[in-house]
Amino acid sequence: EQVAAIKEKFELDTASLEIENDELHATVADYLSQLKKLDSENNQLLAESAAKDDRIESMRGAVDAAAKAQADLNVSLLAQRDLMAEVAALKDRLAASEQRAAVAEAKVEVMTQTRGE
């Protein structure tokens, strides 16, 4: 009778352990499934991050190119300003030469009139 009770308790304990073992296996399977899902999401996020890094690098290149273009434009504008100053100086010299020529022409005319008299 005592052996039968021990045997019955052993069978109950064994059944209980088997149920607990089955539950643990199910939990582990759920965790593995969640882990695979999280790993997939992590890989997707890493890919998106790499794509963003590439885009940022591309944008840095565009910004560098724009900065160089701006610097080149600034140099061109300074050169244009210098050329315009030279043109203005040449116009002033031309006006002065034209004025001197007009004065000389007037002197020649006066001298011609004086000789003619």
NORBEL-V369772 format. One record per residue. N is the residue number from 1. RES is the residue in one small letter. SS is DSSP state (h for helix, s for strand, l for the rest). PHI is phi in whole degrees, -180 to 180 (NA if undefined). D_CENTER is the distance of its C-alpha to the mean C-alpha in Angstrom with 2 decimals. Layout:
n->{N | N}
res->{RES | RES}
ss->{SS | SS}
phi->{PHI | PHI}
d_center->{D_CENTER | D_CENTER}
This chain:
n->{1 | 2 | 3 | 4 | 5 | 6 | 7 | 8 | 9 | 10 | 11 | 12 | 13 | 14 | 15 | 16 | 17 | 18 | 19 | 20 | 21 | 22 | 23 | 24 | 25 | 26 | 27 | 28 | 29 | 30 | 31 | 32 | 33 | 34 | 35 | 36 | 37 | 38 | 39 | 40 | 41 | 42 | 43 | 44 | 45 | 46 | 47 | 48 | 49 | 50 | 51 | 52 | 53 | 54 | 55 | 56 | 57 | 58 | 59 | 60 | 61 | 62 | 63 | 64 | 65 | 66 | 67 | 68 | 69 | 70 | 71 | 72 | 73 | 74 | 75 | 76 | 77 | 78 | 79 | 80 | 81 | 82 | 83 | 84 | 85 | 86 | 87 | 88 | 89 | 90 | 91 | 92 | 93 | 94 | 95 | 96 | 97 | 98 | 99 | 100 | 101 | 102 | 103 | 104 | 105 | 106 | 107 | 108 | 109 | 110 | 111 | 112 | 113 | 114 | 115 | 116 | 117}
res->{e | q | v | a | a | i | k | e | k | f | e | l | d | t | a | s | l | e | i | e | n | d | e | l | h | a | t | v | a | d | y | l | s | q | l | k | k | l | d | s | e | n | n | q | l | l | a | e | s | a | a | k | d | d | r | i | e | s | m | r | g | a | v | d | a | a | a | k | a | q | a | d | l | n | v | s | l | l | a | q | r | d | l | m | a | e | v | a | a | l | k | d | r | l | a | a | s | e | q | r | a | a | v | a | e | a | k | v | e | v | m | t | q | t | r | g | e}
ss->{l | h | h | h | h | h | h | h | h | h | h | h | h | h | h | h | h | h | h | h | h | h | h | h | h | h | h | h | h | h | h | h | h | h | h | h | h | h | h | h | h | h | h | h | h | h | h | h | h | h | h | h | h | h | h | h | h | h | h | h | h | h | h | h | h | h | h | h | h | h | h | h | h | h | h | h | h | h | h | h | h | h | h | h | h | h | h | h | h | h | h | h | h | h | h | h | h | h | h | h | h | h | h | h | h | h | h | h | h | h | h | h | h | h | h | h | l}
phi->{NA | -68 | -65 | -65 | -66 | -65 | -63 | -66 | -63 | -61 | -66 | -66 | -62 | -63 | -63 | -63 | -66 | -65 | -64 | -62 | -62 | -62 | -64 | -64 | -62 | -65 | -64 | -60 | -62 | -63 | -62 | -63 | -63 | -64 | -63 | -63 | -64 | -65 | -64 | -64 | -63 | -62 | -63 | -64 | -65 | -64 | -64 | -64 | -64 | -64 | -64 | -66 | -60 | -62 | -65 | -62 | -63 | -63 | -67 | -61 | -62 | -65 | -65 | -62 | -64 | -66 | -64 | -66 | -61 | -64 | -63 | -63 | -63 | -61 | -63 | -63 | -66 | -65 | -64 | -63 | -62 | -63 | -65 | -67 | -67 | -65 | -61 | -62 | -65 | -65 | -63 | -63 | -64 | -63 | -62 | -64 | -64 | -62 | -67 | -63 | -64 | -64 | -64 | -62 | -62 | -65 | -63 | -62 | -66 | -64 | -64 | -65 | -67 | -67 | -69 | -74 | -87}
d_center->{85.02 | 82.87 | 81.43 | 80.70 | 78.92 | 76.88 | 76.11 | 75.06 | 72.87 | 71.35 | 70.62 | 69.09 | 66.96 | 65.94 | 65.06 | 63.12 | 61.21 | 60.51 | 59.16 | 57.02 | 55.85 | 54.98 | 53.04 | 51.15 | 50.35 | 49.07 | 46.91 | 45.53 | 44.80 | 42.96 | 40.92 | 40.11 | 39.04 | 36.79 | 35.42 | 34.60 | 32.89 | 30.83 | 30.01 | 28.84 | 26.67 | 25.29 | 24.48 | 22.74 | 20.64 | 19.82 | 18.80 | 16.57 | 15.01 | 14.53 | 12.95 | 10.45 | 9.86 | 9.51 | 7.00 | 4.83 | 6.00 | 5.61 | 2.14 | 3.56 | 6.34 | 6.01 | 5.79 | 8.52 | 10.33 | 10.50 | 11.81 | 14.24 | 15.35 | 16.00 | 17.98 | 19.88 | 20.68 | 21.96 | 24.15 | 25.45 | 26.26 | 28.14 | 30.01 | 30.88 | 32.18 | 34.30 | 35.66 | 36.55 | 38.39 | 40.26 | 41.15 | 42.46 | 44.51 | 45.89 | 46.82 | 48.65 | 50.47 | 51.36 | 52.74 | 54.74 | 56.06 | 57.02 | 58.80 | 60.65 | 61.56 | 62.95 | 64.97 | 66.25 | 67.16 | 69.05 | 70.90 | 71.83 | 73.13 | 75.17 | 76.54 | 77.42 | 79.22 | 80.96 | 82.22 | 83.32 | 85.57}
